[in-house]
Amino acid sequence: QKNFDLTSNEISKLHNLDYLKKSFYVADKKVDITPQDFNIDKFMSINTEIDNTGDAPKILIFHTHSTEMYKDSNENNIMDGVVGLGRKLSQILNEKYNIKTLHHTGRYDIVNNKPDKRGAYERMEPAIIKIIKSNPSLQVAIDIHRDGVADSVHLVENINGKQTAKVMFVNGLCKILKNNVLAKLEYLPNPYLDTNLTLSFKLQTASYKLYPKLNRKIYINAYRYSLNMLPKSLLIEVGAQTNTKQEAFNAIEPLADILASVLLQ
């Protein structure tokens, strides 16, 4: 509680599901925010701190959708989009916070030399699992994307004097509403769902404390995404196609600060 400035009064509010929905989450119509999955007492009891001792890597950053770019990106330069954001985040975590971080630049949304997002998650998973098995010290997996929004939407705020793209954490419940009841999607198992949800909740809380305007609400959908390979897994959307690349890059330093505040405590 102390780490996130959650007073007993604030925690009491978060037990109210309507308040939690209003303050923290936006859910796709295929799912719902239920007390079973979004139990604040459970979230507060789960440890999200990493063991940062030793020189072996602790965090893996990758990109299921490496082709995602910004409105002024050079489409021919992979580092002008989300892959460049991953490189910058890795550098900051390594150099400023002394968290050994790997950045994987494998491309899983390219088929026959052409962009194709269909099947990207299925192509990505074996490669990422192989990296995790080869580096048993890894404790956090971060999949960095950018959102797609209407052309009239500009997700930007002034953060520390810089025009900065807004950030959104994404969670998949591996469940779907059937007759107003959430039913498990058996073909998309995720044994780490509770820790996934806890980590995004704690990061959102830290963001509200450190950079109140930076984060959009956490987006909840039915799918699994890339969140089933490590307990502390994140999918992060940095801005959208209507942001400039500089706005997106400006989000990475505060994002790194939020990550370090939760993972290192």
C-alpha positions, 0 to 999 in steps of 0.5 A, a space after each residue: 500500500 505504501 509503495 503506491 500511495 494507496 490509503 486505506 480509504 482509496 483501497 476501500 473505494 477500489 473494492 467497489 466494482 463500479 468505481 474500479 471500472 470507472 477509474 482503471 479499466 475499459 472492457 471490450 463488449 466480449 468480456 466484463 470486469 468481475 469481482 472474481 478476476 478483479 479482486 483488489 485484496 488478491 492484487 495487493 497480496 501478489 508480489 510483483 517485485 523482481 530479483 534484480 541480483 546478479 548480471 543475468 537478464 531480468 526483462 525481455 522486450 519484444 514485438 509481436 507486431 514489429 511493423 507498427 509505425 507512427 504518422 511520420 515514421 520512415 516505413 523502411 526503418 524498423 527503428 522508426 516505430 515500436 521496435 525503436 521504442 523497445 530499444 530505447 526502453 531497454 537502454 534506459 532500464 539497463 543504464 539508468 535502473 541497472 535492470 539487465 534487459 534483453 531486446 529481441 527484434 524478431 519480426 513475426 508480422 512479416 510473411 513473404 517479405 510483406 506485412 501480415 499480422 494474421 497469425 503473428 502471435 502464433 509465430 512469435 510464441 515459439 521463438 519467445 519461449 525458446 529465449 525464455 528457456 535459454 535465459 532462466 533468469 528472465 522474470 518479465 516479458 514486455 510486448 510493445 505495440 502501438 494502437 490503431 484509432 480513428 484519424 481524429 483521435 490524438 493521444 497526447 499529453 504534456 509530460 515534463 514539458 514534452 508532448 508525449 503519447 499516452 500509454 495503455 496496458 492491455 490484458 486478455 482474460 482468456 474468457 468470453 461472455 456467453 449468456 452474460 457469464 464469463 466462460 473460459 476459452 479452453 484453447 487459450 490457457 494462461 496459468 499466469 492470469 492473476 499475476 498478469 492482472 496484478 502487474 498491470 493494476 500496480 503499474 497503473 496505480 504507480 502511473 497515476 501517482 508519478 505521471 497522472 496524465 500519461 496512462 489511458 485506462 487498462 484495456 481488457 479483452 477476451 484474448 490471451 495476446 502474448 501474456 502466457 509465457 511468464 507470470 509478469 507479462 505485459 502488453 503495452 500500447 504506446 500511442 497510436 498511428 496518429 502520434 508522431 514518433 517523437 511523441 511516442 519516444 517521449 513516453 518511454 522515459 516515464 514508462 521506464 520510471 513506472 516499471 522500475 518503481 513497481 519491479 524494484 520497489 
